C-alpha cells in the first residue's frame, strides 16, 4: 500500500483510538462513588473554583486569539490563520477537559482510598491517563487533519507538493498551540502559587496548622491551584511541545527525504501512542504495601521499550535510513537520563534533599543557600544531557536528526502526562481525606500516593523543560532552513546584540511572573490574617472561614498578568527582525540558551526546597512545627513561584519566539535581508 495513504488514514485513526480510550477511562472514573456528603461538599468547592477560574481565563484569552487570527489571515494567509485557531482550540480543549476530569477524580480517589491502594491508584492514574490521551490524540489528530487537507487539495500536483503545502501552514498550528499554552501556564502558575504561598505563610508558619487544615481560609484556593497549574497548565505546555516536534520533523524531513521524511514522523507518533496505551495496562498495585512508584515505573518502562522497537522498525522499513532510528532512540535515552538527574536533585531522600533539609537547622538563610547551590549544580548536568541530545541528533542526520531526537524525547508523552496529572489528583485526594477526617486505610493510602505524586510532578517538569529545549532547537534549525542562512557571525555587532537581548528576555519574562505571584500572595496573606482575626471560632473549629475570598483574589491576580508577558514574547522577535535575519538568529539563540538554563534552575531548585521541607515533615531534624521546619517552609515558599510559575512558563516562551521568527522570516528576508 502507498505510504502516503497509510499516513493519511493510519495517523488520524490512531489519534481517534487514543481519544476513545480516554473516553472509556473517563466513564470508568466517573462511575466510581464520590463518598460521604462531607467529602462531596469539599470536592464540589474545589471543582467550582477550578472551573470558574477557567471560564474567567477563556473570557480574556478568546478575544486576543480572535484578533491575532485576523492579523495572521491578513498578513500570512487564511490557511495559516485557520491552523493557528486549530492549534489554539485543541490546546484549550486539552487544558479544559484535562482539568474537568481531574477535579472529579480527586474526590473519588479519596473515597476509594478507604478500600485500599489499588482502587485509589487506578482512579488517580486512570484520570491522569485521560489527560495523556487528550494530549497525544489531539496533537496527532491536528497535524493529520492538516495533512489530509493538503492531500485532497493538492494531490494532483504530486506528493512533494502535498508535503510542502502541509508544512507551510503547520507553523500556524504550532503557534496557536504554543500561545494558548503560554496563557494557561502563566495564569495557572500565578494562581496556584499565590494560593499556596498565602496558605503556607499564615497556616503553617504563623498558626502552626497542617497544610490541608479546613480552618485555613486559603485551603480551597490551594487545592484549586493544584489543578489549574499542574493539570491545565502542564497539559497545554506538553501538548505544544508534542505538536511542534512533529511540525519541525515534517518540515525538515520533507526537505531531506521528500515524502517519506514527512510521513515518518506521523507514523512514528502513531506507534508511540499505541505503546503509551500498552504501558497503562501494567500500572496495577499488587498489594497495599507496594510502593505506588513501582507500578507507575513498570508501565513507563514497557512503554519506552516498545517505542524504541517501533522507531527502529519504521526507520529501517519505511524511511530506509537506520540513522533516523538512532536519532529518535537517542531522544528516548536522553529523556530517561533527564528523569534520573531530576530525581537525584529533587527526589525525596536523595542526598541533595537531605543536605538542604539539614541546612535548615541553622535557619532559612542557610536553607536557601544550600538549595541555590544544588539547583545551580543540577542545571549544569541537565544542560549537558540536552546538549548531548542535540549533538547526537545532528551527528546522525543533521537538523532532521535533531527534530527526531525531540520526537524521541516525547515518545512516551501519553504515559508521562498520565504520571503528571496523577500528581495533583493524589495531592487533592490526600487533602480531602484530611479535611473530611476519613479514617481506616484512607490516610495511609493517600499519603503514599501523594508522596509519589510529588516525585512524578518533579520528574515531568524536568521532562517538559528538556523536551521544550530540544523542540526549540528543532525550530531554530527550521529557521535557518526558512531563511537560507548557513551560519551567523558572532563578530557581527548586530548578531552579538541580538544574542545579548535574546539572552536577557527570559529574565524580564520571569521577573513579571515572580512579582505577580508575590503581589497576589501578599493579598491572600492579608485576607487569611483578617479572617483569623475577625471570624471568631475558626481556630477552635466552631466556625468555617470564607474560602471564596482567597479563590477570588487568586483568580483576579492570574487574569491581570495574562496579556503583558505574551505581548513581550510576540513583539521582541519582531523588533529583533528589524536588524536582519542574522541578528534575529542571534536573538533566537540567546533566548534558548538562557531560557533553558533558567527553566532547569528554577524547576530543580524549587522542587528541591519543596521536598526538603517534606523530608522534615516526615519526622527528620525536628519534624513539623520545629524551627527547622519553619525555616524550610520559607525555602519552599521562595521556590514555589520558581518551580510552578516562571520556570515552566519559560517552556512555551522559548518556542513562541522561534515560531514568530519562522512566521516573519519571509518578510525579514524580502524587506531587510540577511
N, C-alpha and C positions, 0 to 999 in steps of 0.2 A: 504494500500500500504506500502511496506517496506520503513522504514525511510531512508535507505541508498539511495534508488532510488529517493526519494523525494529531498534529499540533492543534489544528483548528478545532477539532471536536474532543480530543483527549484531555487537553488542559482545562477547558471550561467544565467538562464532565467531572473531572477530579475536584475542581473547586466546588461544584454542586454537592458532591459526596461529602466534602468537609462540612458544608453548611447544613446538610441533612443530618449528619452525625451530631452537630451542635444542637439542632432542634430536638433530636432524640434525647440527648443528655439533659436539655432544659426541662423537658416534660418529666423526665425521671427525677430530677432535683425538686421540681415543684410539687411532685406527688408526695413528697415527704411531709411529715407532720410538723407544724410550727411550734408545738408545745403549749405551755400554760398561757393563761391570759396575760400574766405579768410579762412573760418573755415576749409575747406577741406585741405588747404595748411598746416595749423597748425597741423591738425590731421595726415597728411602724414609724417611730420617731426618727430613727436613722434613715429609713427609706425615704420618708417625706423630705427630710433635709437634703439628702443627696439629689433627689430628682428636682427639687425646687432650685437647687444650685445650677443644675444642667440647663433647665429652662431659661434661667436668667442669663447664663453664658451664651446660649444659642441666640437669644434675642439681641445680644451685642454683636456676635460673630456673623450671623447670616447677612445683615445689610452690608458689612465690609466685604464679604466674599462676593456678593452680587455686584457691587461696584467694581471690584477687581476683575471679575469675569467680563464685564462690559469693556473695561480698558484693554484687556487681553484680546478680546474679539476685534476691537478697532485697530490694534497695533500688530497682533501676531496671527490673526485669523480666527474664524469660527471654530475650526477643528480643535485648536489648542484651548480655546475657551471652554468648549464642551468637555474635553478631557480634564481640564482644571476643575470644573464643577463635579465631574465624576469622582476624581480622587478625593476632593473635599467631602463629598457626600458619603462615600464609603468610609472615610476616616471618622466622620461624625457618627455613622451607624455603629461602628465598632466601639467607639467611646460610650455611646448611649446604652446599647444593649449589653455590652460587657459589664457595665455598672448595674444595669437593670437586674441581671441575674445574680450578681454578687450581693446586692442588698436584700435579696430574697433567700439566698443560700446561707447567709450568716446565722440567721435565727434557727434555721433547720439543722445546721451543723451543731449549734449549741444544744439543741434538743436531742439530736442523735448521739451526742457525747454521753448521754445517760445510758445508752445501750452498749457502748464500747468504742474502741479505737477505729476499727474498720468502717462501721457505719458513718461515723463522723468524717473520717478521711475520704470516703467515697463521695460524700456530699460536697465537701470543700473542693476536692480535686476535680470532681465532675463539673461543678460550676466553673472552675478555672479553665477546664478544657473547652467549655463553650466559648470563652473569650479567645482561646488559642485557635479554635476552628474558624471563628469570625475573622481573625487577622489573616490567616493563610488562605482561607476560602475567598474572601473578598479581594485580597491582594492579588491572587492569581486570576480571579474572575474579571477584574477590571482590565488587566493587561490583555487577557484573552478576548474580551469584547472589542477592544481597540483593534486587535489583530484581525478579528472577524470582519469588522467594518472595512479595514483596508483590503481584505481579500475580496469581499463582494463588490467593492467599488473599483478595484484596480487589477483584478486577476487577469484580465485580458491583455495587460501590458507585460505580464511575466512576473515570476516570483520575486525577483530582485526589486522591482518597483513596489510590490506589495510590502516588502520588508522596509523599504525606505519611507513609504508613506506612513506606516505604523510607527516607526521610530521617530519620525519628525514630530508627531503630536504627543508621543509618550511623555515628553518633558513636562507638558502641561499637567498630565495626570500626577506626576511626581510632585509638582509644585503645589497642587491643590491638597494632596495628602500631607505634605510637609508643613504647609502653612496652618492647616486645621490642627495638626498635631502640636504645633507651637502654641496655639491658643489654649489647647487642652492642657498642655504641660505647664504653661505659665499660670493659668487660672487655677488649675488643680493643685499645683505646687504651693502657691501663695496661700490658698485656703487651708490645705492640710497642715502646713507648718505653723501658720498663725494660730490655729486652734490648738495644736499640740503644744507649742511653746507656752501659750497662755494658760493652758490647763496644768502643765507641769510646774511652772514657776510659782503659782499660787497653791495648787493642790499638794504637790509633793514637797516642795521646799518650805513654803510658809505654814501650811496646815498639817503636813506630815501624814496625809491620807493616801491610799493606794491610787494607782494610775486610773483605774476604771471605776472609782467610787462614785455611786449615784449622787452623792452630796456635792460633787463638783459641778458648778453651773456650766462648765465648758466640756463636759464629758461626751455629750451627744455630738457636739460640733467636732470633737476629736475623732469620734468613730465615723462620722460622715466624711471627714477629711481623708481617712484611710482609703475610702472608695473613690473619691474624685481625683485623688493624686495617684494612687498605686494601681487602680483599675482602669479608669477612663484615660488618665494621662499616659501611663505606660503603654497601654494597648495602641493608642493613636501613634505614639512615638515609634514603637517597633514596627507597626504597620507601614509607616512611610519608609523606614529603612528597608523593609521587605520588598516594598514596591519599587523603590529606587534602584536596588541592586539588580532587579530584573530589567528595569529600563536601561541601566548602564550596560549590562551584559548584552542585551539585544542590539543596542546601538553600536557598540564596539565589535560584537560578533558579526554583525552584518557587513561591516567594512573589511573584516579579515577573512571570513569564511563564506560570505554570502548568505543564502537562505538557511543552510544548516547552522550557521553561527547564531542566527536569530531564533531558530526553533529549539536549539539545545537548552537554553535557559527555561523555556516554557515546560519542556518535558522533564527536566531535572527538578523543577519546582513541583510538578505534579507527583513525581515519585517520592519526593521528600514529604509531601503532605500525607501520603499513604503510610510512610514509615512513622510519622508522628502519631497517627491514629493507632498503628500497631503497638507503639510503646505504651499508650494509655491502658491497654488491656492487662499490662503487667504491674500496674500500680494497685496492689492489694496488700493490706497488712495481714500477716499470717496469724498473729495473736496480739492481745492487748499490751504485752510487754515489749513488742518490737518497736525500735526507734522509727518514727514515721519517715525519716530521711531515707531509710533503706529501700522501701518500695518505690519512692519517688526517683531515687538514683537508678534503680533497676530499670524502670520504664524509660528513663532518659538514655541510658547506655544502649539498650536494644534499638531505640530509635536512631541513634547516631551511627551504630554499626551498619544497620540496614541502609541508611542514606549513603554511606561510603560505597556499598556494593552497587547501588543504583547509579551513582555518579560515574563510577568506573565503567559500568556496563554501557551507559549511554555515550561516554567519551569514545569507547572503542568501536561500538557497533553503529552509532548514529553519526557522530562527528568524524570518526576515523582518525582521531588525534588523541592519543593516550595522555599527552601532556595537559589537556583540558581537565581530565580526571584528576591528575596530580595537583593541579592548581586548586580545584574545588575541594579536594580532600585536605590540602594544606590549611584551608579555611576552617574545616571542622576541627582539625588538630589544634589550631590556634585558639579556637573558641574554648576547647577543653583546657588549654593552658591558662587562658584568661580567667576562667572559672576557678581554677586551682589557686592562682595568685590572689584573686579576690577573697576566696575562702580563707587563705592564710592570714591576710591582713585585716579581715573583718569578722571572721568566724568565731563563734563562742568557744572559749577555752584555748584558743591559739595563743602562742607566745606574745605577739604584739598586744592582744587584748588584755592579757594578764598584766603585762608591764604598764599599760595605760591605766588600768584599774589600780595597780599598786601605787602609781604616781599620785593618785587622788588622795592617798593617806595624808599627804602634806598640803593639801588644798587644791582649789580649782586651777590655780596658775600652773602648777606642775603637771596636772592632768591635761591641760590644754597644750603645754609644751611637748609632752610625750606624744600626744595624738598627732600634732603637727609633724613631728619628726617621722613617725611611722607612715603618715599619709604621703609625705614627700618621697619617702623611700619606695612606697608601693607604686607611685606614679612612674618612676624610672623603669621598673620591671614590667609594668603593664604596657608602657610605650615600646619597650624592646620587642614585646610579642607582636604588637601591631606593625612595627617596622619590619619584623621578620616576615610577617604575613604578606605585606605589600611587596617586599623584595622577592619572596618566593613566587608569588603570582606572576610578577613581571619576568622573573627568570624563566618560567615555563612558557608563557605565551604573551609577553608584553603587557600592554594596557588591558587587553581582553582577559589575561590571566589574573590581573588584579580584581576585575569585576567578578570573575568566577570564584576567587578566594572569598570575596564578600558574600557571594551566594552560599558558599560552603559554611561560612560562619552562621548564616541564617537558616541552614538546612533543617535544624530541629526547632524552628520557631514555634510550631504548633504545640509542642510539649513544654518548651521553655516558657511560653506565655501561660500555659496551664499552671506551672510552678509559681509564676509570679502572682497571678490572681488568687491562687490558693492562699498566699501570704496574708493579704488584708482580710480575706474571708475568715481565716482561722483567728486572726487578731481580733476582729469584731466578735467572733463567737466566744473567745475567751473573756472579753469584756462583758458580754451579755450574761454569761454564766455567773460572773461576779456580781453584776447589778441585780440579777434575778435571784441570787442566793441559791442556785441549784446545788444539790448535794450528790451523793453517790460517786459514780465514776467520773462525772462530768468535769469537775475542776482539774483532775489529774490528766484527763484525756485532752481537754482544750489547751492546758498548759504545755503539753508535749507538742501538740500541733502548732501552737503559736511560736514556740521556741524554734522549730524547724522553719516556720514561715518567715521568721526574721532572717534566717540564713538564706532561704530561697530568694527573698526580696533583694538582699545584698548581692547575691550572685547574678541575678538578672539585670541589676543596674550595671555591673561590670560588662555583662554581655551586650547590653544596649549601647554603652559608650563605645566599646570595641567595634561592634558592627556598624555604628554610625560613622566612626572614623574611616573604616575601610570603604563604606558606601560613599563618603565624601571624597575619598581618594579616587574612587572609580569615576565620580562625576568630574573631578579635577582633570582626570585623563581625557574624559569626553570633551571637556572644554578645549583642550589642545587640539583634539580631532576637529572640533567645530570651527576653530579659528585658523587652523593650518600652522599654528606655532609648533616648532620642534623643541624649543628651549626658551628660557628667559634669562637675561643677563643681569645678575645682581649688581654689577658695577654701574649699570644704568641708574642714575638718581631717581627717575620716575618709578622704576621697578622696586628699588630699595625703599622708597617712601611708601609704596603700595604694601610691601611686606610689613613695615612698621605699623601702618594704620590698621591693616588686617589683623595683626597680632594684638593690637590694643582693643579691637572691637569686643572680643569676649569678656574683657574686664569691665567695659562700660555696660554691656548687656547684663552681666552678673550683678553688678552693683545695683541696678534698678530693681532686680528681683529680691535681693537680700534686704535692701532698705524697705521694700514693700512689705516683706514678712515682719520686719522689726516694727514698723508703724502699726500694722494690724494686730500684732501680738500685744503691743502696748495698750491698744484699745480693749482687747479682750481681758488682759490682766486687770485693768481698771474696773471693767464690768464685773468680773468674778469677785474682786475685792469688795465692790459695792454690795453685791448680793449677800456675801458672807456677813457684811456689817449690818445691812438693813433688813434682811429677811430673817426673822427670828426662828430658831429651831432647825436650821439647815444642818449644823454640825451634830445636833442631837438626833437627827433623822426624823423629826416630827413634822417638818415642812419640806416641800420639794422646791428646788431652785427653778428659775425661769430659763430653761435650756434654749429657748428660741432666740434670746438676745444674742448669745455668742454665735449662734448659727448665722444670724442676720449680719453681724459685724464681719465675720469671715467672708461671707458671700459678697458684701459690698466692696471689701478690700480687693478681692480677686478680680472683680469686674473693672475697678478703677485702673488696674495696671495692665489690662489686656492689650490695648492698642499701641502704646508707645514702643514697647520692645519689638513688636512685629514691624512697625514702621521703620525703626532704625535698621533692622536686618534687611529690609527690602531696598531702602534708599541708599545705604552705604555702597553696595556694589555698583549701583548705577552711577554714583559720583566718582567712584574709582575708575569706571569705564571711560570717563571723560578724558583720561590721560592716556588712553590707548589700550590695546588688547594685552600687551606685555605687562603694563602696570596693573591691570585688572588681574592677570595671572598671578603676579606677586602678592596682591591683596588676598586672593583666594588661598594661596599657600600659607600666608601669615595667620589667617583665620583658623585653618585646620591645625596648624602646629600648636598655637596657644589654646585653642578651643579644646583639643584633645587632652592636653596636659591638665588644664583646669578641670575638665569634667572628671577625669580619673582622680585627681587630687581631692576634689570636693566630695565625690561619692564615697571614696575609700576612707577618707578622714572622718566624715560624718558617720559612716557605718561603724567604724572602729570605736568612736566615742559612745555610740548607742549601745553596742554590745559590751563595752567595758562597764557601763552603768548596769546593764542587766547581769553581768558577772557578779557585781557587788550585791545586787538584789537577790541573787541565788544563795546568799549567806556568806560570801567571802569578804574579807577585810572589813568586818563590822556589820555587813548586811544593811537592810532597809532602815532608814531613819538615822543612820550614823552620820558623823561629819564627813566621812569618806564618801558615803552615798550622795550627800548634798553637793559635794564638790564634783562628783561625776555627773550629776544632773545638769550642772552648769555646762560641762563639756558637751553633753548630749544636746542641750539647748542651742549652743553655738553651732553644732554640727547639723542640726535639723534643716535649716534653710539651705545648707550646702548640699546635703545628700538627697534631698527630696524636692528642692525647688530649682536653684540656679544650676547645679551640676547636671541633672537630667535634661533641663531645658536647653543646654548647650548642644545636645544631640540634634534636634531639628534645626537649631540656628546654624550649625556648620553646614547642613545640607541645603538650607534655603538660599544662602548666599551663592552656593555653587549653581543651583538651578536658575536663580535670577541671572547669573553671569551667562549661562547657556542660552537663556531666552534673549538676552540683549546682544549676544556675540555677533550676529549678522549686522546689526546696526553699528556696533563699535568698529567692525572691520570696514564697513562701507563708508562711514562718515568721518571716522577719526584715524583708523588704520592701526597697524601693529605697533 
